[in-house]
Amino acid sequence: EEEAFLVSLYQFMRDRHTPIERIPHLGFKQINLWKIYKAVEKLGAYELVTCRRLWKHVYDELGGSPGSTSAATCTRRHYE
């Protein structure tokens, strides 16, 4: 399931002419794209996470540093 998701994601990004050239990082850790997708899905999908301001929860789920002040914003930008 994870592999199919990644293949689909990379194809989608290529089709819209914004290919993923390198995996983004949060802090010093590379983001697991499957894990961030599942974390957002678990909290109700993008719109709900954004409306309820749950991006910090997504960041925490990814194992981010608890002291980061821009965690929510960075997590959301990388997801987008």
Secondary structure, DSSP 8 states (H G I E B T S, - for coil): -HHHHHHHHHHHHHHTT----S--EETTEE--HHHHHHHHHHTT-HHHHHHTT-HHHHHHHTT--TT-SSHHHHHHHHH-
